[in-house]
Amino acid sequence: MTKFFKVGAVAVLTGALASAGIPSAQAQSQFQCEPGETYIMNVMVSAHPYWVPVYQGFKQAAEAMGCETVFSGTPDYDITKQIASFEQDLVKKPAGILLHPMQSDPFIEPINRAIESGVEVVTFAADSPNSNRTAYITSDNVAEAKFAAEEIVKQVGDTGEYAVLENPGQSNHDLRVTAFIDYMAENYPNMELVGRQATNQDSNAAYRATASILQANPELDAMWIPEAGSAEGAVAAVLEAKSDVLIMHADITPTTLEHIRAGNIHMALNPNQGIQGFVGFLATFLAAHSDMFDPFNDYKVSGYNPMQIPFVDNGFAVITKDNADSFDLNVYMDGRDPN
């Protein structure tokens, strides 16, 4: 099912509608918004560059379907403030919200209440799986962790020391770290975990944590970091200590991209952000327009939104010195409207 939607939700659904006997013009017309119909993308740490390509993909899908979009959230790394921004979004009565929940459980009640009020919610990049959200769009964090582990072993060997930084409480970051550690323990038992510290996307905290790990473990071979903010601090500490430590991380920022170009960071695994936003919009639109099709299931008697997509894999890219120019955010945004 994941691959089914990864290929292209709109194309597949349009074809299904046509094969069901619905005229193509009629089916096509249903993928359009009413005048003023609005969809919101809500995030935490709203100034983070990660969201920029995601929102561009979100907007591109919306514009193709005549819909309005709003970028929302909080500039702070604060779950209470993000929930407050989400509540403010609901007052605007959008058709749907594409949400990156900072933490899963605190968002259960707000998401469920939003859906009860008629506002559909889809999560992306991080999830609230116990809520009633209709879909979850993300890269495969377990696949990312496995790729990182195999690449590290390929570069430094299957005997050595490694460390991880982490951001407890955010589902995708947790999975990137726990899956990595579990995979190493199962497949490369001679790779020893000698450092594990929470840095919570804070580059300064990551700098201090990495410096401490290096002092205690001068033979450290590699580090895996689930996000780019902490990688910025980690690479600064490694360079200052003049240590030969291979660094890999998930996501990308302009700063870590420059370090990849310089050879200070080995590589980054970056979710396909534009696809994440584009497919995220499609899933949110379909959740809000689930009456356009009649699936073969019990949704009418069970009373749930039939547009349930447990997981859509938007894929991830491997960023190295060779292809780094393709991930230059300034080049990508040249001539584009950021709003």
Secondary structure, 3 states (H helix, E strand, C coil): CHHHHHHHHHHHHHHHHHHCCCCHHHHHHCCCCCCCCEEEEEEECCCCCCHHHHHHHHHHHHHHCCCEEEEEEECCCCHHHHHHHHHHHHHCCCCEEEECCCCCHHHHHHHHHHHHCCCEEEEECCCCCCCCCCEEEECCHHHHHHHHHHHHHHHHCCCEEEEEEECCCCHHHHHHHHHHHHHHHHHCCCEEEEEEEECCCCHHHHHHHHHHHHHHCCCCCEEEECCHHHHHHHHHHHHHHCCCCEEEEECCCHHHHHHHHHCCCCEEEEECHHHHHHHHHHHHHHHHCHHHCCCCCCHHHHCCCCCCEEEEECCEEEECCCCHHHHCHHHHHCCCCCC
